[in-house]
């Protein structure tokens, strides 16, 4: 794959330092510069999330890049870029779709358009290449069948249960924020009207059923989460890694949201070329298939032929009948910014 990609671009001689688009850049020069840097440090891209592990392994084997990740939320990633500036310890991050524009507004990103740029839908990328979705996910339930006997298949079922529900940190995590949106959609709301989602979780809080545990592989394995609200790719990965017979993963039948995650390259990165090469690989066929192996839907899915065994790991298409994308990105950006305060005022207050 690498040889074919390089061969197709051999004729280009535009200087790397002055060109952000891979389609007019000598990728051999990018590779050489990345090899010289020797490492790429990420935030929010741990091995267990969307199978990032295989991509870091490939980048090490192909280009000799050492890798270190610090797991954190989307908001924390942007704050880290801004706070460290020239003392940057991170080169690249993975943030929820609503956080890409926020990172650009805060001036902490640099642009790079990979050679597969034209195959990324317009709605899934910044026009200048500061951020672009690498994969999409839909909000799902992960249910510990050892603790919950009456499996909820909808938000309505979830409301009537006796178990606790874990959604995570709505003040910082894109997964949790989109979980509230998914509940809102099921209740007739949307990215402009998040109130049905707030009302849903407020009722859980009043019932003493809102868990403050973060639904991660660690808390699920320990049995600390009865029902978790997670991205489908996370739920499927956690299930497979812990014990497939112990967990049920499903898309709520009465509504959910499909969104995704974008790579952002730190404006102050110590290894900028390695970060660009990492993005190049993430958006290549091999990198996209790696994400699919982690149960995430690649953003270039329409241009890929997924291996049959990878396709078989995904949830049935029929479960996605009531899943819808964010229709108004600007409205959702505004709602996302306001949601942490709204969550405190409408939901957390009911736990006190």
C-alpha positions, 0 to 999 in steps of 0.5 A, spaced: 500 500 500 505 504 501 509 503 495 503 504 491 501 511 494 508 513 494 509 511 486 502 515 484 505 521 487 513 521 485 512 526 480 511 532 485 516 536 487 513 542 491 516 544 498 513 540 504 514 546 508 509 550 504 504 545 502 499 542 506 495 538 501 498 531 500 495 530 493 501 535 491 506 533 496 512 529 496 510 523 501 517 521 500 519 527 503 514 527 509 516 520 510 523 522 511 521 528 515 517 523 520 522 518 520 527 523 522 523 526 528 522 518 530 516 519 534 508 521 534 505 522 541 497 522 541 492 524 546 485 521 547 487 515 542 488 509 547 490 502 544 483 500 546 479 505 543 477 504 535 483 499 535 488 505 535 493 499 537 494 496 530 495 503 527 500 505 532 503 498 531 503 499 523 506 506 524 512 503 528 513 497 523 513 502 517 516 508 519 520 507 525 515 511 529 515 510 537 508 512 540 505 514 547 498 516 548 495 520 554 488 518 554 483 524 556 477 527 553 476 532 547 475 538 552 481 536 555 485 535 549 484 542 546 486 545 553 492 541 553 494 544 546 492 551 549 496 550 555 502 547 553 504 551 547 511 551 545 512 546 551 508 541 547 508 534 549 502 532 544 502 532 537 495 529 535 489 528 538 482 525 537 476 529 538 468 529 538 466 532 531 463 538 535 470 539 538 474 540 531 471 547 530 472 549 537 479 547 537 480 551 530 477 557 534 482 557 539 488 557 534 491 550 537 491 546 530 495 546 524 492 544 517 494 537 513 489 534 507 491 527 506 491 524 499 484 521 500 481 528 502 476 528 496 473 521 499 472 524 505 464 527 505 464 535 505 460 535 512 465 531 515 471 535 514 474 543 515 475 546 508 482 548 510 484 541 513 484 543 520 480 537 522 476 531 519 472 525 521 476 519 521 470 514 523 463 515 525 459 511 531 452 511 533 450 511 541 448 504 543 447 501 550 452 496 553 448 491 558 451 487 563 447 481 562 449 478 569 447 484 573 441 486 568 436 480 566 431 485 563 435 487 557 433 494 555 432 495 547 430 502 547 430 509 551 423 508 554 425 501 556 431 504 560 426 509 563 422 504 566 428 499 569 431 498 576 438 498 574 443 504 574 445 507 568 452 510 566 453 515 561 460 518 563 462 526 564 457 530 560 462 536 562 468 534 557 467 527 554 464 527 546 461 520 548 457 523 554 455 529 550 452 525 544 449 520 549 444 526 551 443 528 544 441 521 542 436 521 548 433 527 546 432 525 539 428 519 541 424 524 545 423 528 539 428 533 540 434 535 536 441 538 536 437 545 537 433 542 543 436 538 548 431 539 553 428 532 552 435 529 553 436 533 559 429 531 562 430 523 561 437 523 565 434 528 570 428 523 571 434 517 572 437 522 577 431 523 581 430 515 581 437 514 584 439 511 578 444 515 574 451 512 576 457 517 576 461 511 573 464 512 567 463 506 562 470 504 560 473 497 559 475 497 566 469 499 570 465 494 565 470 489 567 469 490 574 462 490 574 461 497 576 456 498 570 450 495 569 448 499 563 452 504 559 451 509 554 457 508 549 459 509 542 457 502 538 464 501 536 466 502 544 461 497 546 462 492 541 470 492 543 469 492 550 464 486 549 469 482 545 475 484 550 472 482 556 467 476 555 462 476 549 457 472 553 457 477 558 454 483 555 449 485 550 450 491 545 445 494 541 442 501 538 436 503 542 430 502 537 426 509 538 432 513 536 440 515 536 445 519 533 450 518 528 457 522 529 464 521 529 471 523 531 476 528 528 484 528 528 487 534 530 494 536 529 497 540 535 499 547 532 505 547 537 507 539 535 514 537 536 513 532 531 509 535 526 511 531 520 510 524 524 503 527 526 501 529 518 504 522 516 499 519 522 493 522 519 495 520 512 495 513 514 489 513 518 485 516 512 488 510 508 485 504 506 489 500 511 488 505 517 481 505 515 480 498 516 484 498 522 478 502 525 473 498 522 476 492 526 475 496 532 468 496 530 468 503 528 465 505 521 470 508 517 469 515 514 471 512 507 467 506 508 463 507 501 470 507 498 473 501 501 472 493 501 472 491 508 474 484 509 468 479 511 470 477 518 471 485 519 464 486 516 461 480 521 463 484 527 458 490 526 451 490 528 446 489 524 444 494 519 436 494 521 438 496 528 440 503 525 433 504 522 432 510 527 439 513 527 440 520 524 446 524 523 447 531 526 443 536 521 445 543 524 453 543 525 452 550 528 446 549 532 450 543 535 456 546 536 452 552 540 448 546 544 455 542 546 458 549 549 452 550 553 450 543 555 455 542 561 452 548 565 445 545 563 447 538 565 449 541 572 442 545 572 437 540 570 440 533 572 446 533 577 442 538 582 437 532 582 442 527 585 443 532 591 
